[in-house]
Amino acid sequence: RLPLAVKDMGSCEIYPQTVAHNPNGRFVVVCGDGEYIIYTAMALRNKSFGSAQEFVWGSDSSVYATRESTSSVKIFKNFKEQKAFKPEFGAEGIYGGFLLGTRSVSGLAFYDWESTELIRRIEITPKNVYWSENGELCCITTDESFFVLKYNPEAVEKAQGNREEIGEDGIEEAFDVVGEIDETVKTGVWVGDCFIYTNSVNRLNYYVGGEIVTIAHLDRMMYLLGYIPKDNRLYLGDKELNIVSFSLLVSVLEYQTAVMRRDFETADKILPMISKEHRSRVAHFLEKQGFKSQALAVTCDPEHKFELAIQLGDLKTCYQIAKEAESEQKWKQLAELAISKCEFGLAQECLHQASDFGGLLLLASSAGNAQMVAKLGDTAQKAGQNNVAFVSHFVLGRLEECLEVLINTGRLPEAAFFARTYLPSQVSRVVELWREHLAKVNKKAANSLAEPQEYENLFPDWKNALKTEAYLKPQRQRAIPADKFPRVPPNHERVPVDEMQQAEEQGSFTFVRGPGDDDDDDAGDDFEQAPDTTEQSVRAPSPLPQKKETAPPDPAPSKTEMDDIEKELELDLENMNIDNVDTSDLPSADQDINLDEEDLLED
Protein backbone atom coordinates (compact mmCIF):
# COMPACT_ATOMS: atom_id res chain seq x y z
CA ARG A 1 0.00 0.00 0.00
CA LEU A 2 1.32 3.39 -1.00
CA PRO A 3 0.96 6.39 1.37
CA LEU A 4 -0.12 9.07 -1.11
CA ALA A 5 -1.27 12.60 -0.37
CA VAL A 6 -4.64 13.61 -1.85
CA LYS A 7 -4.69 16.94 -3.68
CA ASP A 8 -7.86 18.83 -4.66
CA MET A 9 -7.47 19.73 -8.36
CA GLY A 10 -10.79 21.54 -8.66
CA SER A 11 -14.44 20.82 -9.30
CA CYS A 12 -16.29 19.40 -12.29
CA GLU A 13 -19.33 21.06 -13.81
CA ILE A 14 -21.08 17.71 -14.39
CA TYR A 15 -21.54 14.58 -12.32
CA PRO A 16 -19.02 12.18 -13.94
CA GLN A 17 -20.05 8.61 -14.61
CA THR A 18 -16.82 7.67 -16.44
CA VAL A 19 -13.27 9.03 -16.32
CA ALA A 20 -10.68 8.03 -18.95
CA HIS A 21 -7.22 9.20 -20.03
CA ASN A 22 -6.21 9.21 -23.67
CA PRO A 23 -3.42 6.79 -24.71
CA ASN A 24 -0.55 9.24 -24.15
CA GLY A 25 -1.97 10.46 -20.83
CA ARG A 26 -2.06 14.17 -21.72
CA PHE A 27 -5.84 14.51 -21.58
CA VAL A 28 -8.58 13.14 -19.37
CA VAL A 29 -12.28 13.07 -20.17
CA VAL A 30 -15.24 12.95 -17.81
CA CYS A 31 -18.65 11.93 -19.12
CA GLY A 32 -22.04 12.06 -17.43
CA ASP A 33 -25.47 13.70 -17.48
CA GLY A 34 -25.46 13.46 -21.31
CA GLU A 35 -22.31 15.61 -21.65
CA TYR A 36 -18.54 15.21 -21.81
CA ILE A 37 -15.66 17.52 -20.91
CA ILE A 38 -12.02 17.01 -21.93
CA TYR A 39 -9.41 18.41 -19.50
CA THR A 40 -5.65 18.59 -19.52
CA ALA A 41 -4.42 15.87 -17.20
CA MET A 42 -1.95 17.93 -15.13
CA ALA A 43 -3.65 21.31 -14.72
CA LEU A 44 -7.23 20.14 -15.26
CA ARG A 45 -7.94 22.93 -17.75
CA ASN A 46 -10.97 22.65 -20.00
CA LYS A 47 -9.95 21.65 -23.54
CA SER A 48 -13.23 20.63 -25.21
CA PHE A 49 -16.78 19.62 -24.40
CA GLY A 50 -20.00 18.42 -26.02
CA SER A 51 -23.09 16.28 -25.67
CA ALA A 52 -22.67 12.50 -25.44
CA GLN A 53 -24.14 9.48 -23.73
CA GLU A 54 -20.76 7.71 -24.03
CA PHE A 55 -17.20 8.73 -24.85
CA VAL A 56 -14.28 6.50 -25.98
CA TRP A 57 -10.70 7.16 -27.08
CA GLY A 58 -9.13 5.61 -30.18
CA SER A 59 -5.64 4.07 -30.33
CA ASP A 60 -4.48 7.42 -31.75
CA SER A 61 -4.38 9.90 -28.87
CA SER A 62 -5.99 12.62 -31.00
CA VAL A 63 -9.00 10.52 -32.06
CA TYR A 64 -12.15 9.86 -30.04
CA ALA A 65 -15.82 9.02 -30.59
CA THR A 66 -19.08 9.91 -28.90
CA ARG A 67 -22.50 8.27 -28.87
CA GLU A 68 -25.35 10.72 -28.72
CA SER A 69 -28.15 8.15 -29.15
CA THR A 70 -28.76 4.54 -30.17
CA SER A 71 -28.54 5.54 -33.82
CA SER A 72 -25.86 8.24 -33.94
CA VAL A 73 -22.08 7.97 -33.47
CA LYS A 74 -19.63 10.83 -34.13
CA ILE A 75 -15.88 10.58 -34.67
CA PHE A 76 -13.54 13.49 -33.76
CA LYS A 77 -9.91 14.16 -34.53
CA ASN A 78 -7.92 16.93 -32.87
CA PHE A 79 -11.14 18.05 -31.18
CA LYS A 80 -12.91 18.53 -34.52
CA GLU A 81 -15.72 16.38 -35.83
CA GLN A 82 -14.58 14.19 -38.70
CA LYS A 83 -17.53 11.90 -39.39
CA ALA A 84 -20.96 10.99 -38.14
CA PHE A 85 -22.66 7.72 -39.06
CA LYS A 86 -25.54 5.52 -38.10
CA PRO A 87 -24.48 1.93 -37.30
CA GLU A 88 -26.51 -0.56 -39.30
CA PHE A 89 -27.35 -2.64 -36.26
CA GLY A 90 -27.75 0.26 -33.84
CA ALA A 91 -25.51 1.39 -30.98
CA GLU A 92 -26.50 0.66 -27.40
CA GLY A 93 -22.88 1.13 -26.37
CA ILE A 94 -19.48 1.97 -27.92
CA TYR A 95 -15.92 0.76 -27.27
CA GLY A 96 -12.62 2.41 -28.16
CA GLY A 97 -9.27 0.99 -29.18
CA PHE A 98 -7.69 0.00 -32.49
CA LEU A 99 -11.17 -0.39 -34.05
CA LEU A 100 -14.37 1.37 -33.07
CA GLY A 101 -16.80 -1.09 -31.49
CA THR A 102 -20.56 -0.77 -31.15
CA ARG A 103 -22.86 -2.99 -29.12
CA SER A 104 -26.38 -3.81 -30.29
CA VAL A 105 -29.04 -6.44 -29.78
CA SER A 106 -27.51 -8.43 -32.66
CA GLY A 107 -23.99 -8.48 -31.19
CA LEU A 108 -20.71 -6.57 -31.39
CA ALA A 109 -19.66 -4.73 -34.55
CA PHE A 110 -16.18 -3.34 -35.30
CA TYR A 111 -15.74 -0.35 -37.65
CA ASP A 112 -12.73 1.34 -39.18
CA TRP A 113 -12.02 4.74 -37.58
CA GLU A 114 -11.18 6.40 -40.89
CA SER A 115 -13.76 4.97 -43.29
CA THR A 116 -16.41 3.77 -40.81
CA GLU A 117 -16.65 0.56 -42.88
CA LEU A 118 -17.81 -2.59 -41.12
CA ILE A 119 -14.83 -4.85 -40.40
CA ARG A 120 -16.50 -7.69 -38.51
CA ARG A 121 -19.70 -8.41 -36.65
CA ILE A 122 -19.60 -11.00 -33.87
CA GLU A 123 -22.66 -12.51 -32.24
CA ILE A 124 -21.69 -11.82 -28.66
CA THR A 125 -22.94 -9.55 -25.89
CA PRO A 126 -19.83 -7.82 -24.52
CA LYS A 127 -19.32 -6.04 -21.23
CA ASN A 128 -16.06 -4.43 -22.30
CA VAL A 129 -13.42 -4.52 -25.03
CA TYR A 130 -9.67 -4.17 -24.35
CA TRP A 131 -7.08 -3.66 -27.12
CA SER A 132 -3.33 -4.22 -26.83
CA GLU A 133 -1.03 -1.27 -27.53
CA ASN A 134 0.03 -2.55 -30.96
CA GLY A 135 -3.54 -3.45 -31.99
CA GLU A 136 -2.73 -7.11 -32.63
CA LEU A 137 -4.73 -8.58 -29.74
CA CYS A 138 -8.22 -7.86 -28.48
CA CYS A 139 -9.96 -9.10 -25.33
CA ILE A 140 -13.77 -9.21 -25.29
CA THR A 141 -15.29 -9.77 -21.84
CA THR A 142 -18.78 -11.09 -21.13
CA ASP A 143 -20.75 -11.86 -17.98
CA GLU A 144 -19.26 -15.36 -17.62
CA SER A 145 -16.04 -15.50 -19.66
CA PHE A 146 -13.61 -13.60 -21.84
CA PHE A 147 -12.26 -14.20 -25.34
CA VAL A 148 -8.85 -13.28 -26.71
CA LEU A 149 -8.82 -12.55 -30.46
CA LYS A 150 -5.99 -11.81 -32.85
CA TYR A 151 -6.59 -9.08 -35.42
CA ASN A 152 -5.34 -9.71 -38.99
CA PRO A 153 -4.85 -6.34 -40.74
CA GLU A 154 -3.39 -8.04 -43.84
CA ALA A 155 -6.56 -10.09 -44.35
CA VAL A 156 -8.66 -6.93 -43.89
CA GLU A 157 -6.61 -4.97 -46.41
CA LYS A 158 -6.81 -7.81 -48.92
CA ALA A 159 -10.59 -8.12 -48.52
CA GLN A 160 -11.12 -4.37 -48.87
CA GLY A 161 -9.38 -4.58 -52.24
CA ASN A 162 -11.88 -7.25 -53.33
CA ARG A 163 -15.35 -6.26 -52.17
CA GLU A 164 -16.75 -9.69 -53.01
CA GLU A 165 -15.01 -11.15 -49.94
CA ILE A 166 -16.93 -8.85 -47.58
CA GLY A 167 -20.15 -10.49 -46.43
CA GLU A 168 -23.10 -9.34 -44.40
CA ASP A 169 -21.11 -9.80 -41.17
CA GLY A 170 -17.97 -8.17 -42.56
CA ILE A 171 -14.62 -9.82 -43.20
CA GLU A 172 -14.60 -13.36 -41.82
CA GLU A 173 -10.78 -13.62 -41.66
CA ALA A 174 -10.43 -10.35 -39.72
CA PHE A 175 -10.10 -12.13 -36.36
CA ASP A 176 -8.72 -15.44 -35.14
CA VAL A 177 -9.72 -16.84 -31.76
CA VAL A 178 -6.65 -17.27 -29.55
CA GLY A 179 -8.39 -18.49 -26.41
CA GLU A 180 -11.55 -18.62 -24.31
CA ILE A 181 -11.36 -18.54 -20.52
CA ASP A 182 -14.27 -19.13 -18.17
CA GLU A 183 -13.58 -16.22 -15.82
CA THR A 184 -15.43 -12.98 -15.22
CA VAL A 185 -13.18 -9.97 -15.81
CA LYS A 186 -13.82 -6.92 -13.65
CA THR A 187 -10.98 -4.66 -14.84
CA GLY A 188 -8.13 -5.30 -17.27
CA VAL A 189 -5.13 -3.83 -19.05
CA TRP A 190 -2.72 -5.06 -21.74
CA VAL A 191 1.05 -5.03 -21.18
CA GLY A 192 2.67 -6.22 -24.38
CA ASP A 193 0.95 -9.50 -25.28
CA CYS A 194 -0.01 -10.15 -21.64
CA PHE A 195 -3.53 -9.35 -20.47
CA ILE A 196 -3.61 -8.44 -16.78
CA TYR A 197 -7.00 -8.52 -15.08
CA THR A 198 -8.92 -8.82 -11.83
CA ASN A 199 -11.73 -11.38 -11.65
CA SER A 200 -14.95 -11.87 -9.71
CA VAL A 201 -13.21 -13.74 -6.86
CA ASN A 202 -10.70 -10.92 -6.29
CA ARG A 203 -7.68 -12.53 -7.90
CA LEU A 204 -5.08 -10.60 -9.81
CA ASN A 205 -4.06 -12.71 -12.82
CA TYR A 206 -2.45 -12.31 -16.18
CA TYR A 207 -3.08 -14.30 -19.34
CA VAL A 208 -0.40 -14.98 -21.93
CA GLY A 209 -0.22 -17.68 -24.57
CA GLY A 210 -3.06 -19.74 -23.17
CA GLU A 211 -1.59 -19.79 -19.66
CA ILE A 212 -3.07 -18.01 -16.64
CA VAL A 213 -0.66 -16.90 -13.91
CA THR A 214 -1.91 -15.66 -10.53
CA ILE A 215 -0.05 -12.60 -9.31
CA ALA A 216 -1.90 -12.07 -6.01
CA HIS A 217 -5.07 -12.79 -4.06
CA LEU A 218 -6.84 -9.54 -3.19
CA ASP A 219 -8.73 -9.06 0.07
CA ARG A 220 -11.29 -6.71 -1.50
CA MET A 221 -12.51 -5.44 -4.84
CA MET A 222 -9.80 -3.38 -6.51
CA TYR A 223 -9.46 -1.69 -9.89
CA LEU A 224 -6.48 -1.80 -12.21
CA LEU A 225 -4.94 1.62 -12.71
CA GLY A 226 -1.99 0.70 -14.89
CA TYR A 227 1.54 -0.67 -15.14
CA ILE A 228 4.81 1.27 -15.01
CA PRO A 229 7.59 -0.75 -16.70
CA LYS A 230 10.52 1.21 -15.22
CA ASP A 231 9.28 0.41 -11.70
CA ASN A 232 8.28 -3.20 -12.50
CA ARG A 233 5.14 -2.39 -10.53
CA LEU A 234 1.44 -2.89 -11.18
CA TYR A 235 -0.89 -0.36 -9.53
CA LEU A 236 -4.45 -0.88 -8.28
CA GLY A 237 -6.90 1.26 -6.33
CA ASP A 238 -10.12 0.84 -4.38
CA LYS A 239 -13.16 3.05 -3.79
CA GLU A 240 -11.54 4.63 -0.73
CA LEU A 241 -8.67 5.92 -2.92
CA ASN A 242 -6.18 3.46 -1.44
CA ILE A 243 -3.38 2.64 -3.89
CA VAL A 244 -1.66 -0.75 -3.82
CA SER A 245 1.22 -1.93 -6.03
CA PHE A 246 2.49 -5.40 -6.89
CA SER A 247 5.83 -6.47 -8.32
CA LEU A 248 5.65 -7.74 -11.89
CA LEU A 249 8.94 -7.96 -13.75
CA VAL A 250 8.82 -6.27 -17.11
CA SER A 251 11.60 -8.61 -18.27
CA VAL A 252 9.32 -11.62 -17.72
CA LEU A 253 6.47 -9.96 -19.59
CA GLU A 254 8.76 -8.88 -22.43
CA TYR A 255 10.25 -12.37 -22.67
CA GLN A 256 6.81 -13.97 -22.84
CA THR A 257 5.72 -11.39 -25.40
CA ALA A 258 8.78 -12.13 -27.56
CA VAL A 259 8.07 -15.86 -27.37
CA MET A 260 4.46 -15.34 -28.40
CA ARG A 261 5.71 -13.43 -31.44
CA ARG A 262 8.26 -16.21 -32.17
CA ASP A 263 11.03 -13.64 -31.82
CA PHE A 264 13.54 -15.90 -30.09
CA GLU A 265 16.46 -13.63 -30.88
CA THR A 266 14.91 -10.90 -28.74
CA ALA A 267 13.87 -13.47 -26.12
CA ASP A 268 17.47 -14.68 -25.78
CA LYS A 269 18.62 -11.11 -25.18
CA ILE A 270 16.00 -10.58 -22.47
CA LEU A 271 16.61 -13.89 -20.67
CA PRO A 272 19.80 -12.81 -18.77
CA MET A 273 17.78 -10.02 -17.15
CA ILE A 274 15.37 -12.52 -15.56
CA SER A 275 16.35 -13.57 -12.04
CA LYS A 276 16.72 -17.28 -11.20
CA GLU A 277 13.68 -17.36 -8.92
CA HIS A 278 11.50 -16.42 -11.90
CA ARG A 279 13.12 -18.82 -14.39
CA SER A 280 10.86 -21.73 -13.45
CA ARG A 281 7.74 -19.70 -14.23
CA VAL A 282 9.20 -18.79 -17.61
CA ALA A 283 10.14 -22.43 -18.25
CA HIS A 284 6.60 -23.63 -17.55
CA PHE A 285 5.34 -20.98 -19.96
CA LEU A 286 7.74 -22.19 -22.67
CA GLU A 287 6.71 -25.80 -22.08
CA LYS A 288 3.04 -24.93 -22.47
CA GLN A 289 3.82 -23.18 -25.76
CA GLY A 290 5.54 -26.36 -26.99
CA PHE A 291 9.14 -25.08 -26.72
CA LYS A 292 10.42 -27.84 -24.46
CA SER A 293 14.08 -27.61 -25.47
CA GLN A 294 14.12 -23.89 -24.63
CA ALA A 295 12.31 -24.64 -21.37
CA LEU A 296 14.99 -27.21 -20.51
CA ALA A 297 17.69 -24.58 -21.01
CA VAL A 298 15.84 -21.97 -18.93
CA THR A 299 14.51 -23.86 -15.90
CA CYS A 300 16.47 -24.02 -12.66
CA ASP A 301 14.21 -26.58 -10.97
CA PRO A 302 15.85 -30.06 -11.06
CA GLU A 303 12.49 -31.85 -10.98
CA HIS A 304 11.13 -29.83 -13.89
CA LYS A 305 14.42 -30.21 -15.77
CA PHE A 306 14.32 -34.00 -15.35
CA GLU A 307 10.72 -34.17 -16.61
CA LEU A 308 11.61 -32.09 -19.66
CA ALA A 309 14.73 -34.16 -20.35
CA ILE A 310 12.64 -37.35 -20.21
CA GLN A 311 10.13 -35.89 -22.66
CA LEU A 312 12.93 -34.77 -24.99
CA GLY A 313 14.82 -38.07 -24.68
CA ASP A 314 17.95 -36.31 -23.38
CA LEU A 315 19.71 -39.29 -21.77
CA LYS A 316 22.80 -37.33 -20.74
CA THR A 317 20.88 -34.68 -18.80
CA CYS A 318 18.62 -37.30 -17.22
CA TYR A 319 21.65 -39.34 -16.14
CA GLN A 320 23.33 -36.35 -14.50
CA ILE A 321 20.19 -35.36 -12.59
CA ALA A 322 19.43 -38.93 -11.51
CA LYS A 323 23.00 -39.36 -10.28
CA GLU A 324 22.78 -36.18 -8.21
CA ALA A 325 19.31 -36.93 -6.84
CA GLU A 326 19.96 -40.62 -6.06
CA SER A 327 16.26 -41.32 -6.51
CA GLU A 328 15.06 -44.82 -7.37
CA GLN A 329 12.08 -43.39 -9.23
CA LYS A 330 14.33 -41.30 -11.48
CA TRP A 331 16.59 -44.28 -12.20
CA LYS A 332 13.53 -46.34 -13.20
CA GLN A 333 12.25 -43.59 -15.49
CA LEU A 334 15.68 -43.27 -17.08
CA ALA A 335 15.89 -47.05 -17.50
CA GLU A 336 12.59 -47.08 -19.41
CA LEU A 337 13.83 -44.26 -21.63
CA ALA A 338 17.16 -46.02 -22.24
CA ILE A 339 15.39 -49.26 -23.21
CA SER A 340 13.13 -47.37 -25.62
CA LYS A 341 16.27 -45.94 -27.25
CA CYS A 342 18.06 -49.33 -27.28
CA GLU A 343 20.73 -48.11 -24.84
CA PHE A 344 20.80 -51.41 -22.97
CA GLY A 345 24.09 -50.77 -21.18
CA LEU A 346 22.72 -47.59 -19.65
CA ALA A 347 19.43 -49.33 -18.89
CA GLN A 348 21.28 -52.07 -17.01
CA GLU A 349 23.16 -49.52 -14.91
CA CYS A 350 19.96 -47.62 -14.13
CA LEU A 351 18.11 -50.76 -13.09
CA HIS A 352 21.02 -51.70 -10.81
CA GLN A 353 20.94 -48.23 -9.25
CA ALA A 354 17.18 -48.53 -8.74
CA SER A 355 17.51 -52.08 -7.32
CA ASP A 356 14.88 -53.12 -9.85
CA PHE A 357 15.57 -56.85 -9.91
CA GLY A 358 12.46 -57.61 -11.93
CA GLY A 359 13.53 -55.17 -14.63
CA LEU A 360 17.05 -56.60 -14.65
CA LEU A 361 15.68 -60.12 -15.05
CA LEU A 362 13.53 -59.00 -17.98
CA LEU A 363 16.49 -57.22 -19.60
CA ALA A 364 18.94 -60.08 -19.04
CA SER A 365 16.58 -62.83 -20.20
CA SER A 366 15.52 -60.81 -23.26
CA ALA A 367 19.15 -60.27 -24.21
CA GLY A 368 20.01 -63.94 -23.63
CA ASN A 369 22.85 -62.92 -21.31
CA ALA A 370 23.44 -66.02 -19.16
CA GLN A 371 26.24 -64.42 -17.13
CA MET A 372 24.03 -61.47 -16.25
CA VAL A 373 21.18 -63.77 -15.25
CA ALA A 374 23.54 -65.81 -13.04
CA LYS A 375 24.93 -62.70 -11.36
CA LEU A 376 21.42 -61.37 -10.88
CA GLY A 377 20.31 -64.61 -9.25
CA ASP A 378 23.12 -64.45 -6.68
CA THR A 379 22.60 -60.73 -6.03
CA ALA A 380 18.84 -61.08 -5.70
CA GLN A 381 19.25 -63.97 -3.27
CA LYS A 382 21.54 -61.90 -1.05
CA ALA A 383 19.09 -58.99 -1.21
CA GLY A 384 16.18 -61.20 -0.19
CA GLN A 385 14.47 -61.00 -3.59
CA ASN A 386 13.69 -64.70 -3.55
CA ASN A 387 11.21 -64.77 -6.43
CA VAL A 388 13.70 -63.16 -8.81
CA ALA A 389 16.50 -65.37 -7.47
CA PHE A 390 14.43 -68.52 -8.02
CA VAL A 391 13.44 -67.59 -11.58
CA SER A 392 17.03 -66.58 -12.43
CA HIS A 393 18.39 -69.93 -11.24
CA PHE A 394 15.57 -71.84 -12.90
CA VAL A 395 16.01 -70.38 -16.40
CA LEU A 396 19.70 -71.33 -16.21
CA GLY A 397 18.91 -74.89 -15.12
CA ARG A 398 20.55 -74.38 -11.72
CA LEU A 399 18.02 -76.61 -9.99
CA GLU A 400 20.14 -77.19 -6.90
CA GLU A 401 20.19 -73.44 -6.23
CA CYS A 402 16.42 -73.27 -6.80
CA LEU A 403 15.93 -76.01 -4.22
CA GLU A 404 18.11 -74.19 -1.70
CA VAL A 405 16.08 -70.98 -2.20
CA LEU A 406 12.90 -72.87 -1.33
CA ILE A 407 14.50 -74.54 1.69
CA ASN A 408 16.09 -71.35 3.03
CA THR A 409 12.80 -69.47 2.78
CA GLY A 410 10.91 -72.16 4.69
CA ARG A 411 8.93 -73.40 1.71
CA LEU A 412 9.53 -77.03 2.52
CA PRO A 413 6.35 -78.47 0.94
CA GLU A 414 7.17 -76.70 -2.31
CA ALA A 415 10.79 -77.84 -2.00
CA ALA A 416 9.66 -81.46 -1.60
CA PHE A 417 7.48 -81.36 -4.69
CA PHE A 418 10.19 -79.50 -6.61
CA ALA A 419 12.72 -82.18 -5.67
CA ARG A 420 10.28 -84.96 -6.62
CA THR A 421 9.87 -83.36 -10.04
CA TYR A 422 13.42 -82.24 -10.88
CA LEU A 423 15.87 -83.62 -8.26
CA PRO A 424 14.67 -87.05 -7.04
CA SER A 425 17.99 -87.70 -5.31
CA GLN A 426 17.23 -84.83 -2.89
CA VAL A 427 13.72 -85.96 -1.94
CA SER A 428 14.76 -87.87 1.19
CA ARG A 429 16.73 -84.92 2.58
CA VAL A 430 13.93 -82.44 1.94
CA VAL A 431 11.24 -84.72 3.35
CA GLU A 432 13.28 -85.14 6.53
CA LEU A 433 13.49 -81.35 6.90
CA TRP A 434 9.76 -81.11 6.23
CA ARG A 435 9.07 -83.73 8.91
CA GLU A 436 11.14 -81.86 11.49
CA HIS A 437 9.32 -78.61 10.73
CA LEU A 438 5.85 -80.15 10.65
CA ALA A 439 6.44 -82.11 13.87
CA LYS A 440 6.47 -78.82 15.77
CA VAL A 441 2.82 -78.33 14.76
CA ASN A 442 1.44 -81.84 14.33
CA LYS A 443 3.63 -84.86 15.01
CA LYS A 444 1.15 -87.37 13.60
CA ALA A 445 0.92 -85.44 10.33
CA ALA A 446 4.71 -85.33 10.17
CA ASN A 447 4.97 -89.09 10.62
CA SER A 448 2.49 -89.59 7.79
CA LEU A 449 4.92 -88.15 5.25
CA ALA A 450 6.44 -90.87 3.07
CA GLU A 451 9.79 -90.78 1.37
CA PRO A 452 11.24 -93.16 -1.22
CA GLN A 453 13.96 -94.75 0.95
CA GLU A 454 11.34 -96.18 3.26
CA TYR A 455 8.36 -96.56 0.90
CA GLU A 456 9.72 -97.02 -2.59
CA ASN A 457 6.52 -98.80 -3.55
CA LEU A 458 4.67 -95.47 -3.21
CA PHE A 459 6.91 -93.84 -5.82
CA PRO A 460 6.38 -95.43 -9.25
CA ASP A 461 9.42 -95.66 -11.54
CA TRP A 462 11.62 -94.27 -8.79
CA LYS A 463 14.80 -95.85 -10.16
CA ASN A 464 14.10 -94.47 -13.61
CA ALA A 465 13.55 -91.05 -12.08
CA LEU A 466 16.98 -91.17 -10.43
CA LYS A 467 18.58 -92.28 -13.68
CA THR A 468 16.80 -89.56 -15.63
CA GLU A 469 18.04 -86.91 -13.19
CA ALA A 470 21.61 -88.02 -13.80
CA TYR A 471 21.02 -88.19 -17.55
CA LEU A 472 19.64 -84.62 -17.72
CA LYS A 473 22.23 -83.03 -15.41
CA PRO A 474 24.91 -82.48 -18.11
CA GLN A 475 22.27 -81.02 -20.41
CA ARG A 476 21.21 -78.54 -17.72
CA GLN A 477 24.79 -77.39 -17.26
CA ARG A 478 25.30 -76.82 -20.98
CA ALA A 479 23.85 -73.51 -22.24
CA ILE A 480 22.24 -73.77 -25.66
CA PRO A 481 22.80 -70.77 -27.98
CA ALA A 482 19.69 -68.73 -28.66
CA ASP A 483 19.96 -69.27 -32.42
CA LYS A 484 19.36 -73.01 -31.85
CA PHE A 485 15.88 -72.30 -30.52
CA PRO A 486 13.98 -73.29 -33.73
CA ARG A 487 15.57 -76.77 -33.61
CA VAL A 488 15.10 -77.38 -29.88
CA PRO A 489 11.91 -79.29 -29.08
CA PRO A 490 9.68 -77.75 -26.41
CA ASN A 491 9.82 -79.40 -23.00
CA HIS A 492 6.17 -80.43 -23.15
CA GLU A 493 6.95 -82.54 -26.22
CA ARG A 494 9.86 -84.37 -24.58
CA VAL A 495 9.72 -87.60 -22.53
CA PRO A 496 12.97 -87.56 -20.51
CA VAL A 497 12.57 -91.14 -19.22
CA ASP A 498 12.31 -92.45 -22.76
CA GLU A 499 15.32 -90.37 -23.80
CA MET A 500 17.34 -91.81 -20.91
CA GLN A 501 16.35 -95.37 -21.77
CA GLN A 502 17.21 -94.85 -25.44
CA ALA A 503 20.60 -93.37 -24.50
CA GLU A 504 21.19 -96.32 -22.17
CA GLU A 505 20.44 -98.75 -25.01
CA GLN A 506 22.72 -96.87 -27.38
CA GLY A 507 25.52 -96.88 -24.81
CA SER A 508 25.81 -93.10 -24.59
CA PHE A 509 24.64 -93.14 -20.96
CA THR A 510 25.70 -95.57 -18.21
CA PHE A 511 24.10 -95.91 -14.82
CA VAL A 512 26.92 -96.68 -12.32
CA ARG A 513 25.93 -97.88 -8.85
CA GLY A 514 28.04 -96.76 -5.92
CA PRO A 515 30.04 -99.34 -3.90
CA GLY A 516 28.25 -100.87 -0.92
CA ASP A 517 24.77 -100.02 -2.20
CA ASP A 518 22.17 -102.76 -2.23
CA ASP A 519 19.41 -103.15 -4.73
CA ASP A 520 16.77 -101.55 -2.53
CA ASP A 521 18.52 -98.25 -1.79
CA ASP A 522 19.34 -96.00 -4.71
CA ALA A 523 19.68 -92.76 -2.80
CA GLY A 524 23.44 -93.00 -2.76
CA ASP A 525 23.93 -94.20 -6.32
CA ASP A 526 26.54 -92.58 -8.53
CA PHE A 527 25.78 -91.89 -12.14
CA GLU A 528 28.04 -91.46 -15.10
CA GLN A 529 27.34 -90.51 -18.64
CA ALA A 530 29.48 -92.28 -21.15
CA PRO A 531 31.54 -90.02 -23.38
CA ASP A 532 29.61 -89.19 -26.50
CA THR A 533 31.88 -89.28 -29.53
CA THR A 534 29.09 -88.19 -31.84
CA GLU A 535 27.07 -84.99 -31.67
CA GLN A 536 23.77 -85.68 -29.97
CA SER A 537 20.61 -84.61 -31.74
CA VAL A 538 18.61 -81.99 -29.94
CA ARG A 539 15.35 -83.47 -31.17
CA ALA A 540 13.40 -85.66 -28.77
CA PRO A 541 13.81 -89.38 -29.56
CA SER A 542 10.86 -91.50 -30.41
CA PRO A 543 9.53 -93.42 -27.41
CA LEU A 544 10.84 -96.97 -26.99
CA PRO A 545 8.51 -99.95 -26.62
CA GLN A 546 8.21 -101.17 -23.06
CA LYS A 547 10.54 -104.09 -22.38
CA LYS A 548 9.12 -107.11 -20.62
CA GLU A 549 10.58 -108.05 -17.28
CA THR A 550 12.81 -111.17 -17.46
CA ALA A 551 12.40 -111.95 -13.75
CA PRO A 552 10.11 -114.95 -13.08
CA PRO A 553 6.63 -113.91 -11.97
CA ASP A 554 5.47 -114.56 -8.40
CA PRO A 555 3.17 -117.58 -8.03
CA ALA A 556 -0.49 -116.55 -8.15
CA PRO A 557 -2.47 -117.19 -4.93
CA SER A 558 -4.96 -120.05 -5.02
CA LYS A 559 -8.74 -119.49 -4.85
CA THR A 560 -8.89 -120.90 -1.30
CA GLU A 561 -6.23 -118.46 -0.09
CA MET A 562 -8.07 -115.53 -1.66
CA ASP A 563 -11.33 -116.50 0.06
CA ASP A 564 -9.59 -116.76 3.45
CA ILE A 565 -8.06 -113.28 3.00
CA GLU A 566 -11.44 -111.75 2.16
CA LYS A 567 -13.08 -113.33 5.22
CA GLU A 568 -10.35 -112.00 7.52
CA LEU A 569 -10.73 -108.51 6.04
CA GLU A 570 -14.51 -108.52 6.55
CA LEU A 571 -14.08 -109.69 10.17
CA ASP A 572 -11.59 -106.87 10.86
CA LEU A 573 -14.01 -104.30 9.50
CA GLU A 574 -16.89 -105.61 11.63
CA ASN A 575 -14.81 -105.50 14.83
CA MET A 576 -13.54 -101.96 14.18
CA ASN A 577 -14.86 -99.48 16.80
CA ILE A 578 -14.55 -95.93 15.54
CA ASP A 579 -15.59 -94.46 18.88
CA ASN A 580 -12.42 -95.76 20.54
CA VAL A 581 -10.08 -93.91 18.21
CA ASP A 582 -7.66 -91.68 20.15
CA THR A 583 -8.02 -88.13 18.81
CA SER A 584 -6.01 -86.39 21.49
CA ASP A 585 -3.15 -85.71 19.09
CA LEU A 586 -5.41 -84.20 16.46
CA PRO A 587 -6.21 -80.47 16.47
CA SER A 588 -9.64 -79.48 17.71
CA ALA A 589 -12.21 -77.72 15.50
CA ASP A 590 -11.57 -74.36 17.09
CA GLN A 591 -7.84 -74.58 16.48
CA ASP A 592 -6.61 -72.93 13.30
CA ILE A 593 -4.10 -74.65 11.06
CA ASN A 594 -2.75 -72.21 8.53
CA LEU A 595 -2.18 -73.99 5.25
CA ASP A 596 -2.71 -70.86 3.15
CA GLU A 597 -0.74 -71.15 -0.06
CA GLU A 598 -0.13 -67.39 -0.12
CA ASP A 599 1.68 -67.62 3.23
CA LEU A 600 3.77 -70.54 2.00
CA LEU A 601 4.78 -68.60 -1.09
CA GLU A 602 5.52 -65.38 0.81
CA ASP A 603 9.12 -64.17 0.60
Secondary structure, 3 states (H helix, E strand, C coil): CECCCCCCCCCCCCCCCEEEECCCCCEEEEEECCEEEEEECCCCCEEEEEECCEEEEECCCCEEEEEEECCEEEEEECCEEEEEECCCCCCCEEECECCEEEEECCEEEEECCCCCCEEEEECCCCCEEEECCCCCEEEEECCCCEEEEEECHHHHHHHHHCHHHCECCECHHHEEEEEEECCCEEEEEEECCEEEEEECCCEEEEEECCEEEEEEECCCCCEEEEEEHHHCEEEEECCCCCEEEEECCHHHHHHHHHHHCCCHHHHHHHHHHCCHHHHHHHHHHHHHCCCHHHHHHHCCCHHHHHHHHHHHCCHHHHHHHHHHHCCHHHHHHHHHHHHHCCCHHHHHHHHHHCCCHHHHHHHHHHHCCHHHHHHHHHHHHHCCCHHHHHHHHHHCCCHHHHHHHHHHCCCHHHHHHHHHHHCHHHHHHHHHHHHHHHHCCCHHHHHCCCCCCCCHHHCCCHHHHHHHHHHHHHHHHCCCCHHHHHHCCCHHHCCHHHHHHHHHHHCCCECCCCCCCCCCCCCCCCCECCCCCCCCCCCCCCCCCCCCCCCCCCCCCCHHHHHHHHHHHHHHHHHCCHHHCCCCCCCCCCCCCCCCHHHHCCC
